[in-house]
Amino acid sequence: MYRMNWRSISFQLFVLLLPIIHGLASVYAAVLSQEYNSDTMRLELIHRHSPQVMGRPKTQLQRLKELVHSDSVRQLMILHKLRGGQIPRRKAKEVLSSSSGRGSDDAIEVPMHPAADYGIGQYSVAFKVGTPSQKFMLVADTGSDLTWMSCKYHCRSRNCSNRKARRIRHKRVFHANLSSSFKTIPCLTDMCKIELMDLFSLTNCPTPLTPCGYDYRYSDGSTALGFFANETVTVELKEGRKMKLHNVLIGCSESFQGQSFQAADGVMGLGYSKYSFAIKAAEKFGGKFSYCLVDHLSHKNVSNYLTFGSSRSKEALLNNMTYTELVLGMVNSFYAVNMMGISIGGAMLKIPSEVWDVKGAGGTILDSGSSLTFLTEPAYQPVMAALRVSLLKFRKVEMDIGPLEYCFNSTGFEESLVPRLVFHFADGAEFEPPVKSYVISAADGVRCLGFVSVAWPGTSVVGNIMQQNHLWEFDLGLKKLGFAPSSCT
């Protein structure tokens, strides 16, 4: 009797719990589909001054002058983008909501190479697009949303009869007609008229199926003209296996003018926006990406890598990782942080709190495309004053390096003489870069303080030299920024 009642109760409980069990099973299956795949996507990051790009090495002074010039143009781009306002967009977090918190081991790693451009970034990556795939070198830019490359397309439809062919001067051109997976975005769709407005989509639409065009403009006057399409991107996983990412939004640029991208085939958009490649790849690999940058003066044969998913470097540094809030969607598509202040030699500097207010007129972003670190005037002056005190014994040297204000004869200089600089975050996290990241080598026997002043109100920028010799992990799903000292090997 007891056994019959128990079975009856068990059956009733099973019926009541069936919807819950089914839901959990669906979620668990989705998680397992990620967890059982432990692949890594890794792209090599090549710096613009790598011998692979520049050939014969330049002097350190020549390199620094080029970086400073590039930074000056890039700051105009950042300022232009921030002041230009933000058209309401569907948040990238909607795309990532399904991938956050999965703890997936999936990852892809991409080598980053030096980009010989002017103002759009310092690293480039190899990018394979189309079916069969065609390979290009794109500038990896955390400040850009659109991934595009030099492109040639002969539309066979009468809907494209009004499109004019443009001359392509680059050696590497994406021949869209040779790709079976190339699909244009019609101009009459809501995607073109509304969702792609952030990416400078054009309103002219001669026929319903005419490709959705764009006129992508940069602060130095450079322009990229073309149209949007969905394509298949091929990425390499560890052990040499390949994976295809389908329906990746790309720009087919039929022409571009200006100084930017003279030596690049296009741009890989890594900004925080729904259609950037960073969001598309992170969605597939646990909602996160990371990179580790070696010393820009290093002559070692060591590669930088852009990793989507769980990084092998992170696993080794797990106990040393520090986490802070990653502020997304507040400062356009840039990756912002809640900075609280800067200390030098253990003493907090007197910097107005408004300087760090990301919701107000200030704020701080991390930018892989800027080399130096830019501080708004109320932060710049106290930092420079505190660091100069420790350098008074060294003779000041006048160098023609643009906005770098303080350089000195470094004969007899030792890094131990400089008080440690620490960036303090609002949640208590601290980032302590090595001295060589802010007292930088400019030439033989000459060093400079690697900070540049920007007007207030404005946004401060932590550049890639300050980020060197650290692993940086951007967890877009959980809105966390992780970092730890690393040799990046």
Summary of the structure (lengths in Angstrom):
residues: 489
radius of gyration: 24.6
end to end distance: 68.9
largest distance: 98.1
contacts: 1694
relative contact order: 0.15
helix: 26%
strand: 32%
